[in-house]
């Protein structure tokens, strides 16, 4: 239920990862992921921890907002220019780390307003 693919030099998330619906933790940190993770990430409904830190992601899919069990989301040290407002749907989220990105603080303010129980690292 834990998959650690950190530091593998990945440029995209391998498609077979999205069929691993039993996953509780997914670590994709320190790779070379660019663009945005595929929308299929919504299939990982049991995820509690998702680490996408230290990549070159420029966006996040709105589908992340469907991962209702997510407790920790780390997207620090990427090249994010915006954040999907759907992150505000993650009512179980306790830690959102968006530090080291160039996103709009307006986006984060709207998300933070919904996530009153979440620690947000800017």
VENVEN-V206920 format. One record per residue. N is the residue number from 1. RES is the residue in one small letter. PHI is phi in whole degrees, -180 to 180 (none if undefined). Layout:
BEGIN
n: [N | N]
res: [RES | RES]
phi: [PHI | PHI]
END
This chain:
BEGIN
n: [1 | 2 | 3 | 4 | 5 | 6 | 7 | 8 | 9 | 10 | 11 | 12 | 13 | 14 | 15 | 16 | 17 | 18 | 19 | 20 | 21 | 22 | 23 | 24 | 25 | 26 | 27 | 28 | 29 | 30 | 31 | 32 | 33 | 34 | 35 | 36 | 37 | 38 | 39 | 40 | 41 | 42 | 43 | 44 | 45 | 46 | 47 | 48 | 49 | 50 | 51 | 52 | 53 | 54 | 55 | 56 | 57 | 58 | 59 | 60 | 61 | 62 | 63 | 64 | 65 | 66 | 67 | 68 | 69 | 70 | 71 | 72 | 73 | 74 | 75 | 76 | 77 | 78 | 79 | 80 | 81 | 82 | 83 | 84 | 85 | 86 | 87 | 88 | 89 | 90 | 91 | 92 | 93 | 94 | 95 | 96 | 97 | 98 | 99 | 100 | 101 | 102 | 103 | 104 | 105 | 106 | 107 | 108 | 109 | 110 | 111 | 112 | 113 | 114 | 115 | 116 | 117 | 118 | 119 | 120 | 121 | 122]
res: [x | x | x | x | x | x | x | x | x | x | x | x | x | x | x | x | x | x | x | x | x | x | x | x | x | x | x | x | x | x | x | x | x | x | x | x | x | x | x | x | x | x | x | x | x | x | x | x | x | x | x | x | x | x | x | x | x | x | x | x | x | x | x | x | x | x | x | x | x | x | x | x | x | x | x | x | x | x | x | x | x | x | x | x | x | x | x | x | x | x | x | x | x | x | x | x | x | x | x | x | x | x | x | x | x | x | x | x | x | x | x | x | x | x | x | x | x | x | x | x | x | x]
phi: [none | -119 | -126 | -110 | -115 | -71 | 63 | -99 | 74 | -66 | -103 | -151 | -78 | -57 | -63 | -68 | -60 | -73 | -92 | -86 | -67 | -82 | -59 | -108 | -130 | -133 | -112 | -121 | -72 | 56 | -115 | -120 | -65 | -125 | 67 | -132 | -58 | -62 | -60 | -61 | -59 | -63 | -70 | -87 | -68 | -94 | -61 | -110 | -134 | -130 | -115 | -117 | -70 | 57 | -128 | -124 | -66 | -104 | -155 | -127 | -74 | -58 | -61 | -56 | -65 | -90 | -86 | -64 | -95 | -62 | -106 | -129 | -130 | -115 | -122 | -67 | 57 | -122 | -121 | -64 | -105 | -152 | -127 | -68 | -63 | -62 | -59 | -66 | -83 | -84 | -69 | -87 | -63 | -112 | -141 | -125 | -108 | -119 | -65 | 74 | -130 | -110 | -70 | -81 | -66 | -64 | -58 | -64 | -61 | -67 | -69 | -61 | -62 | -89 | -103 | -72 | -97 | -103 | -82 | -114 | -97 | -97]
END
